[in-house]
Amino acid sequence: MTDALPARSRLVAASLQAAEIDGQIVVLPDAASTAALAAAALGVDVGAIANSLVFWSDDEPLLVMTSGAHRVDTTALAERLGRSGIHRATPDQVLTATGQPIGGVAPTGHPHPLTTIVDEDLAAFPEIWAAGGTPHTVFPLTFAELVRLTGGTVTRVA
């Protein structure tokens, strides 16, 4: 089954398998590069979409897994984390840090581990969906699995 997936999604699938997460990668017919598009394609609440947003902070990438229902308050998050600032990464920085394109960044399958923040609001959903390495791929998992998979720190991001 995974042989038919795009190369980046195969890396994500291998990471899920290694972490013993059962969620299978689903290939969508149309790109779901935003939380609203992904939610509509899957028939789920937009808040159940775990957006993978890459920022640049203190000279390193910072992955923020946030609920699709809101935006990250970078000023407040920087204060909470004791960082000098948090800014959106450029498309080139995203690709270098994750090996994945904007709109398809998964929480895993990156060339190197990323410091990760997980939005506490995602815990309200029994099942959440994350990108699978491309804008056409997604997979389901639980909040606990997301935290374990990423080694992320759970906090408020909005």
SEBADREN-713123 format. One line per 4 residues: number of its first residue (from 1); their letters; for each residue y, z, x of N, C-alpha, C. Coordinates in steps of 0.2 Angstrom, whole numbers, plus 5000, padded with zeros to 4 digits. Layout:
N
NUM> A> Y,Z,X,Y,Z,X,Y,Z,X  ...
% end
This chain:
158
1> MTDA> 4994,5000,5004,5000,5000,5000,5006,5000,5004  5006,5004,5010,5012,5005,5014,5013,4998,5018  5008,4994,5019,5009,4988,5023,5014,4983,5020  5015,4984,5013,5019,4979,5009,5026,4982,5010
5> LPAR> 5028,4988,5012,5034,4990,5012,5038,4987,5018  5045,4987,5017,5049,4985,5023,5048,4990,5029  5049,4988,5035,5048,4992,5041,5051,4999,5041  5057,4999,5039,5061,5006,5039,5057,5010,5034
9> SRLV> 5055,5008,5028,5052,5012,5023,5045,5014,5025  5041,5010,5030,5035,5012,5032,5036,5018,5037  5041,5018,5041,5043,5024,5045,5044,5030,5040  5047,5029,5035,5049,5035,5030,5042,5037,5027
13> AASL> 5038,5032,5025,5031,5034,5022,5027,5038,5027  5027,5036,5033,5023,5040,5038,5026,5047,5039  5032,5048,5039,5035,5054,5039,5033,5059,5033  5033,5056,5027,5031,5059,5021,5024,5061,5022
17> QAAE> 5020,5057,5024,5013,5059,5025,5012,5064,5030  5015,5064,5036,5015,5069,5041,5017,5076,5038  5022,5076,5034,5024,5082,5031,5020,5084,5025  5015,5080,5023,5011,5082,5017,5015,5082,5011
21> IDGQ> 5019,5077,5010,5023,5076,5004,5020,5070,5000  5018,5071,4994,5014,5066,4990,5018,5061,4987  5025,5061,4987,5029,5056,4984,5028,5050,4987  5027,5044,4983,5026,5038,4986,5032,5034,4985
25> IVVL> 5033,5029,4990,5039,5025,4990,5038,5020,4985  5044,5019,4981,5044,5014,4975,5049,5009,4977  5047,5003,4977,5051,4997,4978,5054,4995,4972  5061,4995,4971,5065,4993,4965,5066,4986,4966
29> PDAA> 5067,4982,4960,5068,4975,4960,5075,4974,4962  5080,4978,4960,5087,4977,4962,5089,4983,4967  5094,4981,4971,5096,4987,4976,5099,4992,4972  5098,4998,4974,5101,5004,4971,5104,5008,4976
33> STAA> 5110,5005,4979,5114,5008,4984,5119,5013,4983  5119,5015,4976,5123,5021,4974,5119,5025,4970  5121,5032,4969,5117,5036,4965,5117,5034,4958  5122,5031,4955,5122,5029,4948,5117,5023,4947
37> LAAA> 5117,5018,4952,5112,5013,4951,5105,5015,4952  5104,5020,4956,5097,5023,4957,5095,5026,4951  5100,5031,4948,5098,5034,4942,5097,5030,4936  5100,5024,4935,5099,5020,4930,5093,5016,4931
41> ALGV> 5091,5014,4937,5085,5011,4938,5079,5015,4937  5079,5022,4938,5074,5026,4938,5074,5030,4931  5079,5029,4927,5080,5033,4921,5080,5040,4921  5084,5042,4927,5084,5050,4928,5092,5051,4928
45> DVGA> 5093,5058,4927,5100,5060,4928,5103,5059,4935  5109,5057,4935,5112,5055,4942,5112,5061,4946  5112,5067,4944,5112,5073,4948,5105,5074,4951  5100,5071,4949,5094,5071,4952,5093,5066,4958
49> IANS> 5098,5062,4959,5098,5058,4965,5100,5062,4971  5096,5062,4976,5098,5065,4983,5101,5060,4987  5108,5060,4987,5112,5055,4991,5111,5057,4998  5110,5052,5003,5109,5054,5010,5116,5051,5013
53> LVFW> 5121,5056,5014,5127,5054,5017,5128,5056,5024  5130,5051,5028,5130,5053,5035,5138,5053,5037  5139,5059,5040,5146,5060,5042,5146,5061,5050  5152,5062,5053,5153,5063,5060,5156,5070,5060
57> SDDE> 5154,5074,5064,5157,5081,5065,5155,5084,5072  5161,5086,5075,5160,5089,5082,5156,5084,5086  5157,5078,5086,5154,5073,5091,5147,5072,5090  5144,5073,5084,5137,5072,5082,5137,5070,5075
61> PLLV> 5131,5066,5073,5130,5064,5066,5128,5071,5062  5130,5071,5056,5128,5076,5051,5126,5073,5045  5120,5074,5043,5117,5071,5037,5118,5076,5031  5121,5074,5026,5122,5079,5020,5118,5076,5014
65> MTSG> 5113,5079,5012,5109,5077,5006,5113,5081,5000  5116,5076,4996,5120,5079,4991,5118,5076,4984  5119,5080,4979,5117,5078,4972,5122,5072,4970  5119,5067,4967,5123,5061,4965,5128,5062,4960
69> AHRV> 5128,5069,4957,5133,5070,4952,5140,5072,4955  5141,5073,4961,5148,5075,4964,5149,5072,4971  5155,5073,4973,5157,5071,4980,5156,5077,4985  5156,5076,4991,5156,5081,4996,5163,5083,4998
73> DTTA> 5165,5089,4997,5171,5092,4999,5171,5093,5007  5173,5088,5011,5172,5089,5018,5176,5094,5021  5182,5096,5019,5186,5101,5021,5183,5108,5020  5181,5109,5014,5177,5115,5012,5171,5116,5016
77> LAER> 5167,5111,5017,5161,5111,5020,5162,5112,5028  5167,5109,5031,5168,5111,5038,5170,5118,5039  5174,5121,5034,5175,5128,5035,5169,5132,5034  5165,5131,5029,5158,5134,5028,5154,5134,5034
81> LGRS> 5154,5128,5038,5149,5127,5043,5152,5129,5050  5159,5131,5050,5162,5133,5056,5163,5127,5061  5164,5121,5058,5165,5115,5062,5173,5113,5062  5175,5109,5067,5182,5107,5067,5184,5102,5062
85> GIHR> 5179,5098,5059,5181,5093,5054,5174,5089,5053  5174,5086,5047,5169,5082,5045,5172,5075,5042  5170,5070,5045,5173,5063,5043,5167,5058,5042  5168,5054,5037,5163,5049,5036,5161,5045,5042
89> ATPD> 5155,5044,5043,5153,5040,5049,5154,5032,5047  5155,5028,5052,5156,5021,5051,5149,5018,5050  5149,5012,5047,5142,5009,5046,5138,5009,5053  5141,5007,5058,5138,5007,5065,5135,5014,5067
93> QVLT> 5139,5019,5066,5137,5026,5067,5131,5028,5063  5131,5026,5057,5125,5027,5052,5119,5024,5054  5120,5017,5056,5114,5014,5058,5111,5016,5065  5115,5018,5069,5113,5021,5076,5110,5028,5075
97> ATGQ> 5112,5032,5071,5110,5039,5070,5103,5039,5066  5103,5034,5061,5097,5034,5056,5092,5028,5057  5094,5023,5060,5090,5017,5060,5090,5013,5053  5094,5016,5048,5094,5013,5042,5101,5011,5039
101> PIGG> 5101,5007,5035,5108,5004,5032,5111,5009,5027  5117,5009,5027,5121,5013,5021,5118,5010,5015  5117,5015,5010,5114,5013,5004,5107,5014,5003  5104,5015,5009,5096,5015,5009,5094,5021,5014
105> VAPT> 5099,5025,5016,5097,5030,5021,5093,5036,5018  5087,5037,5021,5082,5042,5019,5084,5048,5022  5081,5054,5019,5082,5060,5023,5077,5061,5029  5073,5056,5030,5068,5056,5036,5067,5049,5039
109> GHPH> 5063,5049,5044,5062,5043,5047,5067,5040,5052  5071,5045,5055,5076,5043,5059,5074,5043,5066  5077,5039,5071,5075,5039,5078,5075,5046,5081  5080,5051,5079,5080,5058,5082,5081,5062,5076
113> PLTT> 5079,5069,5076,5081,5073,5071,5089,5074,5070  5091,5075,5064,5098,5075,5062,5099,5082,5060  5105,5085,5062,5107,5091,5058,5108,5090,5051  5105,5093,5046,5105,5091,5039,5108,5097,5035
117> IVDE> 5112,5096,5030,5114,5100,5025,5111,5098,5018  5108,5103,5015,5106,5101,5008,5110,5104,5003  5112,5100,4998,5116,5103,4992,5112,5107,4988  5114,5114,4987,5111,5118,4983,5110,5116,4976
121> DLAA> 5115,5112,4973,5114,5109,4966,5108,5105,4965  5105,5102,4970,5099,5099,4969,5093,5103,4967  5093,5110,4968,5088,5114,4966,5087,5115,4958  5092,5112,4955,5092,5113,4947,5087,5108,4944
125> FPEI> 5085,5103,4948,5080,5098,4946,5073,5099,4948  5068,5098,4944,5061,5099,4946,5059,5093,4950  5062,5087,4949,5060,5082,4954,5067,5078,4955  5067,5077,4962,5073,5073,4964,5071,5067,4967
129> WAAG> 5075,5062,4968,5074,5055,4971,5078,5054,4977  5076,5051,4982,5080,5050,4988,5078,5043,4990  5083,5040,4994,5082,5033,4997,5076,5033,5002  5073,5027,5002,5067,5026,5006,5068,5022,5012
133> GTPH> 5074,5022,5015,5075,5018,5021,5078,5011,5020  5079,5009,5014,5082,5003,5012,5085,5004,5005  5090,5000,5003,5093,5000,4997,5088,4998,4991  5083,4996,4992,5078,4994,4987,5072,4999,4987
137> TVFP> 5072,5004,4991,5066,5009,4990,5069,5016,4989  5065,5020,4985,5066,5027,4984,5059,5030,4983  5060,5037,4983,5054,5041,4983,5055,5048,4979  5051,5051,4976,5052,5057,4973,5049,5063,4977
141> LTFA> 5053,5069,4976,5050,5075,4980,5054,5081,4976  5052,5086,4978,5055,5092,4975,5060,5095,4980  5064,5099,4977,5070,5102,4982,5067,5106,4988  5061,5110,4986,5058,5113,4992,5055,5109,4997
145> ELVR> 5053,5103,4995,5050,5098,5000,5056,5095,5004  5061,5093,5000,5067,5091,5004,5070,5095,5009  5070,5102,5008,5072,5106,5013,5067,5107,5019  5061,5107,5017,5056,5107,5022,5056,5101,5026
149> LTGG> 5056,5095,5023,5056,5089,5027,5062,5088,5031  5068,5090,5029,5074,5089,5034,5075,5095,5038  5072,5101,5037,5074,5107,5041,5081,5108,5039  5084,5106,5033,5091,5107,5032,5093,5114,5030
153> TVTR> 5099,5115,5030,5102,5121,5028,5105,5120,5021  5103,5125,5017,5105,5124,5010,5112,5128,5009  5117,5124,5006,5123,5127,5005,5127,5123,4999  5132,5125,4997,5137,5121,4992,5140,5116,4996
157> VA> 5141,5110,4993,5144,5105,4997,5150,5102,4993  5151,5104,4987,5156,5101,4983,5162,5106,4983
% end
